[in-house]
Amino acid sequence: MRAAYSFDNDDPAAALRHDLLAEILDPVTFDRLGAAGDLRGRRCLEAGAGGGSVASRLAALTGPTGRVLATDLNPRHLPDDQGYEVSRHDLTGEPIPDPPWDLIHARLVLAHLPDREHILVRLADALAPGGILLIEEWLSAYPHVVLHAPDAAAAELVERYHRIVVDRLLPANGADPAWAGRVHAAMLAAGLTAVHTEIRAESWAGGTAGARLIAVNVAQVGDGLRAAGFTEPELDRLCRLAGDPGLVIRGHLTYSTVGRRP
């Protein structure tokens, strides 16, 4: 039986989550895609496409002679007028659609799937010779995220929130917040060559997209936080802190790992 996904696309906060993630991560992803070479006329698969910002970029890069397929278990947030195809697809239980692909990209996807190592192998096997696999994940399994806070109580509250989400709520739904650090080795084990990882991070002040994810998380996993002992006033303060520039937190480490099929 599939583990529950912590951030369901049917949730009212899902669209905002997609927008915030695109604001944070698209610059990293677009840089990596730009370094992948000329994609004009190529076949590209965007797995777990979310809100579609990367699929739109791929459609622009591949041009009218290329093909981009954007898949998601729940593709409700993927527009159908952006130059790419949309398909519902379950990475855990269905074959990779329409191989071979010249480029496959998945961002913040495999970390949430318990069978992630096997899925990575299947993605690698779906590449054409010379094809590229680009996997991007957050490493969030670390303590001491607060760089500055309005007061000591706020710092303790945010640290406790982070510990509960990363150590309890995400793993309970099958996610592995430390998976990013194992992607490089998994690509090598899958037989990919020229494997390379870039790691980026920056601070997130209240009001920026990264800090605003705190309020979105409260909206989406609030029941789990309540079960872990958070009170309504504490959850309300977390949401206010997400917009308070007096709070500065350490952004998650973005591991962007690329490998090529021989």
URSULHU-V199475 format. One record per backbone hydrogen bond with DSSP energy under -0.5 kcal/mol. CO is the residue of the C=O (numbers start at 1). NH is the residue of the N-H. Records with the same first field share a line. If there is no record, write none. Layout:
CO=NH + NH
//
This chain:
8=11
11=14
13=17
14=18
15=19
16=20
17=21
18=22
19=23
20=24
21=25
22=26
25=29
26=30
27=31
28=32
29=33
30=34
31=35
33=36
34=37
39=42
42=44 + 67
43=102 + 103
44=69
45=47 + 105
46=71
47=107
49=52
52=56
53=57
54=58
55=59
56=60
57=61
58=62
59=63
62=41
63=66
67=44
68=70 + 85
69=46 + 71
70=87
71=48 + 49
72=75 + 89
74=77
75=78
77=79
85=70
87=72
89=91
90=93 + 94
96=99
101=128
102=132
103=45
104=134
105=47
106=136
109=112
110=113
111=176
112=114
113=116
115=119
116=120
117=121
118=122
119=123
120=124
121=125
122=126
123=126
124=127
126=100 + 101
128=131
131=261
132=104
133=135 + 259
134=106
135=257
136=108
137=255
138=140
139=253
140=142
145=147 + 250
148=248
151=155
152=156
153=157
154=158
155=159
156=160
157=161
158=162
159=163
160=164
161=165
162=166
163=167
164=168 + 169
165=170
168=172
169=173
170=173 + 175
171=174
176=179
177=140 + 141
178=181
179=182 + 183
180=183
182=186
183=187
184=188
185=189
186=190
187=192
188=191
193=260
196=258
198=256
200=254
202=251
203=205
204=249
205=208 + 211
208=212
209=213
210=213
211=214
212=216
213=217
214=218
215=219
216=220
217=221
218=222
221=225
222=226
223=227
224=228
225=230
226=229
231=235
232=236
233=237
234=238
235=239
236=240
237=241
238=242
240=243
241=244
242=207
243=245
244=206 + 247
246=248
247=206
248=147 + 148
249=204 + 251
252=254
253=139 + 255
254=200 + 256
255=137 + 257
256=198
257=135
258=196
259=133
260=193
261=130
//
